Amino acid sequence: MTAWHSVFFIALVQEGSVSWTVLAAGVSACAAVSLAVGLLGARAAAREAERWRPTAD
């Protein structure tokens, strides 16, 4: 999370337009999506690495 995002989230909470519960749910959802994308990417890379064979230049 960048510093800009941190300031933006703090400003939202201080204004009272977003509760800490909603903010925590949003951050948790983003973290879960990021983790899923990372795991799927790692799985795809591992699958391709098994099939990769070097070729002559």
C-alpha positions in Angstrom: 0.0 0.0 0.0 1.4 3.3 -1.0 1.6 6.4 1.3 -1.0 8.1 -0.8 -3.5 5.3 -0.2 -2.8 5.4 3.5 -3.5 9.1 3.7 -6.7 8.6 1.6 -8.0 5.8 3.9 -7.2 7.9 7.0 -9.0 10.9 5.6 -12.1 8.7 4.8 -12.2 7.4 8.4 -11.6 10.8 10.0 -14.5 12.3 8.0 -16.7 9.5 9.2 -17.9 8.5 5.7 -16.4 5.0 6.0 -16.3 3.0 9.2 -13.2 1.0 10.3 -15.2 -2.2 9.7 -15.9 -1.4 6.1 -12.3 -0.2 5.6 -10.9 -3.4 7.1 -13.2 -5.5 4.9 -12.0 -3.7 1.8 -8.4 -4.1 2.7 -8.9 -7.7 3.5 -10.7 -8.4 0.2 -7.9 -6.7 -1.7 -5.3 -8.7 0.2 -7.1 -11.9 -0.6 -7.3 -11.1 -4.3 -3.6 -10.2 -4.4 -2.8 -13.5 -2.7 -4.9 -15.5 -5.1 -3.4 -13.8 -8.1 0.1 -14.5 -6.8 -0.6 -18.1 -6.1 -2.2 -18.7 -9.5 0.8 -17.0 -11.2 3.2 -19.1 -9.2 1.3 -22.3 -10.2 1.3 -21.3 -13.8 5.0 -20.5 -13.8 5.8 -23.8 -12.1 3.7 -25.7 -14.7 5.5 -24.0 -17.5 8.9 -24.5 -15.9 8.4 -28.3 -16.0 7.8 -28.2 -19.7 10.5 -25.8 -20.7 13.5 -27.2 -22.5 16.5 -25.1 -23.6 17.0 -24.7 -27.3 20.2 -24.2 -29.2 21.0 -20.6 -30.0 
